[in-house]
Amino acid sequence: MGEAPLLALEGVTKDWGERPVLRDVDLQIESGTATGIVGNNGTGKTTLLRVATGIVVADRGAVRFRGAEIETHRVRFQRELGFLSAGDRGLYARLTVRQNLDFWGGLAGMPGRRRRSRIASVLADFHLGELADRRVDRLSMGQRQRVRIAATFLHEPSLVVLDEPETSLDEVGVALLAEALARLLGQGGAVLIASPEPLDLCSGDWWRLDRGRLEPLGQGIPRQASEAQSPVALATTSAARR
């Protein structure tokens, strides 16, 4: 038998009261791949992500991580999971960027030395160094989203789940996220994204969620960069020309 997919949803069904939301959803996400879910507001994209991450329990079906149901090894699953929820949640407004990252790193069980090293890395990766000691309530919405994304990648998860990640990001922020996803996929990690429409953050399989069921849309379009410039450099140049 081959290696089990990193994440698998098998016959997942979920109702909210009398309203059916997910109907016998099957989805496999292999290591080194990205999968996107699109659909209109209210179609159940967020519910699907919350079931996939164990926040919401399905009425029927199973969610497996590395071949085992997530309930059987929840601690390991949580340590390998990076989840970005939709909206502006997860940051403490009166703490600085660095203090927020330190808090989330501690919650993820990261030892002090590794936590400090990784905080320095994600501050650099998402161009947050100059904002590190600024309180979150003094940041713009786009800057806050970068901090939330940095916290998602802080503990080096193998599976990253993103709910409408481009919200409030400028071109440079989107390019920084694209580079982070490329690094993750290159290291054998996997990505699950939900968005109203397909994104070009990374190449992958896209599905439309309609009336509780997934319909294949095909391959997404990867971001392209010239040999001389990275996506961040290209986005920075574009912004400077305006």
TORNU-641267 format. One record per residue (C-alpha): residue in one letter; x, y, z. Coordinates in steps of 0.05 Angstrom, whole numbers, padded with zeros to 5 digits, always signed. Layout:
% TORNU-641267
AXYZ...
END
This chain:
% TORNU-641267
M+00000+00000+00000G+00022+00071-00015E+00032+00126+00035A-00033+00155+00063P-00052+00226+00042L-00032+00280+00091L-00105+00298+00102A-00167+00260+00080L-00241+00275+00087E-00284+00212+00078G-00359+00217+00069V-00363+00280+00112T-00434+00304+00125K-00454+00363+00168D-00521+00398+00182W-00533+00462+00220G-00602+00449+00250E-00649+00435+00192R-00600+00463+00140P-00555+00413+00104V-00485+00443+00095L-00439+00386+00074R-00461+00323+00038D-00416+00261+00033V-00354+00303+00020D-00292+00264-00001L-00226+00301-00007Q-00154+00278-00006I-00095+00326+00002E-00026+00296-00011S+00040+00321+00016G+00070+00375-00029T+00003+00395-00058A-00047+00453-00053T-00123+00447-00055G-00172+00504-00061I-00246+00508-00045V-00289+00562-00077G-00362+00581-00068N-00409+00638-00052N-00418+00663+00019G-00460+00615+00059T-00444+00553+00017G-00405+00519+00074K-00332+00533+00057T-00316+00555+00128T-00354+00495+00157L-00313+00449+00112L-00248+00480+00137R-00270+00476+00210V-00288+00402+00202A-00221+00390+00167T-00184+00422+00226G-00224+00387+00280I-00257+00451+00306V-00326+00425+00285V-00344+00351+00289A-00379+00321+00228D-00446+00288+00237R-00422+00230+00194G-00357+00211+00161A-00284+00215+00181V-00226+00263+00179R-00157+00229+00176F-00088+00259+00184R-00030+00215+00160G-00080+00157+00157A-00107+00162+00228E-00171+00196+00252I-00153+00264+00281E-00189+00249+00346T-00140+00193+00361H-00078+00238+00360R-00105+00308+00368V-00043+00336+00402R+00003+00315+00345F-00048+00340+00293Q-00053+00408+00326R+00023+00415+00328E+00027+00401+00253L-00032+00446+00235G-00030+00520+00219F-00100+00550+00213L-00117+00620+00191S-00191+00636+00203A-00230+00687+00164G-00237+00757+00192D-00193+00794+00242R-00190+00744+00299G-00133+00715+00339L-00092+00777+00358Y-00089+00815+00424A-00097+00888+00407R-00058+00915+00467L+00002+00870+00456T+00058+00884+00407V+00069+00842+00344R+00127+00806+00378Q+00087+00793+00441N+00029+00764+00401L+00077+00717+00364D+00110+00697+00429F+00042+00681+00459W+00021+00637+00400G+00089+00603+00398G+00083+00586+00472L+00012+00560+00461A+00040+00514+00406G+00089+00485+00456M+00152+00515+00424P+00213+00519+00471G+00239+00589+00485R+00301+00587+00442R+00266+00557+00381R+00208+00605+00392R+00253+00666+00391S+00289+00641+00329R+00224+00628+00292I+00195+00695+00312A+00256+00729+00281S+00246+00687+00218V+00173+00702+00207L+00183+00776+00222A+00233+00776+00165D+00191+00731+00119F+00130+00776+00123H+00168+00844+00126L+00145+00858+00198G+00212+00874+00229E+00199+00949+00234L+00131+00934+00266A+00155+00882+00315D+00148+00926+00377R+00086+00963+00355R+00019+00948+00388V-00030+00911+00343D-00084+00963+00353R-00038+01013+00318L-00031+00971+00255S-00070+00976+00190M-00117+00918+00171G-00066+00894+00120Q-00010+00894+00171R-00054+00856+00220Q-00068+00804+00167R+00007+00795+00157V+00016+00784+00231R-00040+00732+00232I-00007+00696+00173A+00061+00699+00207A+00030+00667+00269T+00001+00612+00225F+00070+00594+00198L+00107+00606+00264H+00111+00534+00289E+00129+00506+00220P+00065+00466+00208S+00062+00412+00155L-00010+00428+00139V-00033+00500+00130V-00108+00515+00124L-00127+00586+00102D-00196+00617+00101E-00197+00676+00052P-00124+00692+00065E-00118+00750+00015T-00167+00793+00054S-00137+00863+00067L-00069+00845+00037D-00035+00890-00012E+00006+00863-00071V+00069+00856-00030G+00031+00819+00025V+00001+00771-00025A+00069+00759-00056L+00100+00745+00012L+00045+00695+00027A+00056+00662-00041E+00130+00654-00025A+00115+00624+00043L+00067+00574+00011A+00120+00556-00041R+00170+00541+00014L+00119+00498+00051L+00102+00458-00011G+00175+00450-00029Q+00187+00420+00040G+00131+00369+00030G+00076+00406+00067A+00005+00416+00042V-00044+00473+00036L-00120+00477+00039I-00150+00545+00019A-00221+00571+00018S-00239+00633-00023P-00299+00661-00062E-00259+00652-00127P-00195+00614-00146L-00131+00649-00124D-00063+00648-00158L-00025+00641-00093C+00001+00573-00114S-00016+00519-00165G-00063+00464-00144D-00131+00431-00152W-00192+00474-00144W-00262+00451-00125R-00329+00487-00122L-00373+00474-00062D-00445+00476-00085R-00505+00451-00046G-00460+00413+00001R-00420+00375-00052L-00353+00386-00085E-00346+00394-00160P-00277+00395-00192L-00255+00459-00227G-00185+00437-00248Q-00116+00465-00238G-00103+00535-00211I-00052+00581-00242P+00014+00589-00205R+00044+00657-00194Q+00098+00672-00245A+00163+00708-00232S+00219+00726-00279E+00286+00693-00269A+00314+00759-00243Q+00259+00778-00194S+00219+00742-00140P+00143+00753-00133V+00158+00802-00076A+00206+00842-00118L+00157+00844-00176A+00100+00867-00130T+00144+00919-00097T+00164+00947-00165S+00092+00948-00188A+00069+00986-00125A+00126+01036-00131R+00106+01054-00203R+00036+01076-00182
END
